[in-house]
Amino acid sequence: MAQLEAQTVPSNKGEFWAYLRSGRLLQEELWGAHEFVGIASMISEQIPQNHPMYERLKRCAKPVEDHWKHRLKLGQDWGLVRSDLSVDTLYEVIDGVGDVFYGIIISRVADAETDAEGIALHDMLGPVFRLLLQQPSTAVE
């Protein structure tokens, strides 16, 4: 979490999307370095949402969630991130979409760093996030 917090906040709107992307890549790197991906995958398969441990895990993830919500709010303040949905809802959307993408990559791709399908899925993730987040008037059709 400290590495995410140390990331320099952009000083202008032109740097915002690169700022989000670099944060996502940094988070992926941190998860990979600590082998959290495998642990998270195992947890999601083994622990139902009504299990007491699930709530404890959610509390542990709260600082990262808050960090991303702050980024989304910054984007809304600058008019870059859609404001017809709350920051909470936007976070749920991108978190859920990310879980789906990463889940597919983990379950179907033996080595996501060298497998063409894993690379293609990973490359799709950033543009999908941006399409979901950016103001509808600025979205590419």
C-alpha positions in Angstrom: 0.0 0.0 0.0 2.9 2.4 0.7 4.1 2.2 -2.9 0.6 3.1 -4.1 0.4 6.0 -1.7 3.9 7.2 -2.8 2.8 7.5 -6.4 2.8 11.1 -7.4 -0.7 12.5 -8.0 -0.9 14.1 -11.4 -0.8 17.9 -11.5 -3.0 18.1 -14.6 -5.8 16.3 -16.4 -3.5 15.2 -19.2 -1.7 12.8 -16.9 -4.8 11.3 -15.2 -5.3 8.1 -17.4 -1.6 7.3 -17.3 -1.7 7.8 -13.5 -4.6 5.3 -13.2 -2.8 2.8 -15.5 0.5 3.0 -13.6 -1.3 2.5 -10.3 -3.0 -0.6 -11.6 0.3 -2.0 -12.9 2.0 -1.2 -9.6 -0.8 -3.0 -7.7 -0.4 -6.0 -10.0 3.3 -6.0 -9.4 2.8 -5.9 -5.7 0.2 -8.7 -5.7 2.5 -10.8 -7.9 5.6 -10.2 -5.7 3.7 -11.3 -2.6 2.0 -14.2 -4.3 -1.3 -12.7 -3.4 -2.9 -13.7 -6.7 -2.8 -17.4 -5.9 -3.9 -16.7 -2.3 -6.8 -14.5 -3.5 -7.9 -17.1 -6.0 -7.9 -19.8 -3.4 -9.8 -17.6 -1.0 -12.5 -16.7 -3.6 -13.0 -20.4 -4.3 -13.0 -21.6 -0.7 -14.6 -18.8 1.4 -18.3 -17.8 0.7 -19.3 -14.2 1.3 -21.3 -15.1 4.4 -18.2 -16.6 6.1 -16.9 -14.5 9.0 -13.4 -14.6 7.5 -14.7 -12.9 4.4 -15.6 -9.7 6.3 -12.2 -9.6 7.9 -10.5 -9.9 4.5 -12.7 -7.1 3.2 -11.5 -4.9 6.1 -7.9 -5.7 5.2 -8.5 -4.6 1.6 -10.3 -1.4 2.6 -7.2 0.9 2.4 -6.6 -0.2 -1.2 -10.3 0.3 -2.0 -10.2 3.8 -0.4 -7.1 4.7 -2.4 -8.8 3.8 -5.7 -12.0 5.6 -4.7 -9.8 8.7 -4.1 -8.4 8.4 -7.6 -11.8 8.1 -9.1 -13.0 11.1 -7.2 -10.1 13.1 -8.5 -11.1 12.1 -12.0 -14.7 13.1 -11.4 -13.5 16.5 -10.0 -11.6 17.1 -13.2 -14.5 16.0 -15.4 -12.7 13.0 -16.8 -14.5 10.2 -14.9 -18.2 9.9 -15.3 -20.2 11.5 -12.6 -23.6 9.9 -13.3 -22.5 7.1 -11.1 -21.1 7.4 -7.5 -17.5 6.7 -6.8 -18.7 3.6 -4.8 -20.6 2.2 -7.7 -17.7 2.9 -10.2 -15.3 1.2 -7.8 -17.6 -1.9 -7.6 -17.9 -2.0 -11.4 -14.1 -1.9 -12.1 -13.4 -4.2 -9.2 -15.9 -6.7 -10.5 -14.7 -6.4 -14.1 -11.1 -6.7 -12.9 -12.0 -9.9 -10.9 -13.5 -11.4 -14.1 -10.5 -10.6 -16.3 -8.0 -11.7 -13.7 -10.0 -14.8 -12.9 -10.0 -15.9 -16.6 -6.3 -15.2 -16.9 -5.6 -17.2 -13.7 -7.9 -20.1 -14.5 -7.1 -20.6 -18.2 -3.6 -19.3 -18.8 -0.7 -21.3 -17.6 1.8 -18.4 -17.8 0.1 -15.0 -18.3 3.4 -13.3 -19.0 4.3 -15.5 -22.0 0.9 -16.9 -23.1 -0.5 -14.9 -26.1 -4.1 -15.2 -24.7 -3.0 -14.0 -21.3 -1.2 -11.1 -22.8 -4.2 -10.2 -25.0 -6.6 -10.3 -22.0 -4.2 -8.2 -19.9 -3.9 -5.7 -22.7 -7.7 -5.4 -23.0 -8.1 -4.6 -19.3 -6.9 -1.0 -19.3 -9.0 0.1 -22.3 -12.1 -1.6 -20.8 -11.6 0.2 -17.5 -11.2 3.5 -19.3 -14.3 2.9 -21.4 -16.3 2.2 -18.3 -14.9 5.1 -16.3 -14.7 8.0 -18.7 -17.4 10.5 -19.3 -19.9 9.2 -21.9 -19.4 12.4 -23.9 -15.6 11.7 -24.3 -15.9 7.9 -24.8 -14.8 6.7 -28.2 -17.6 5.1 -30.1 
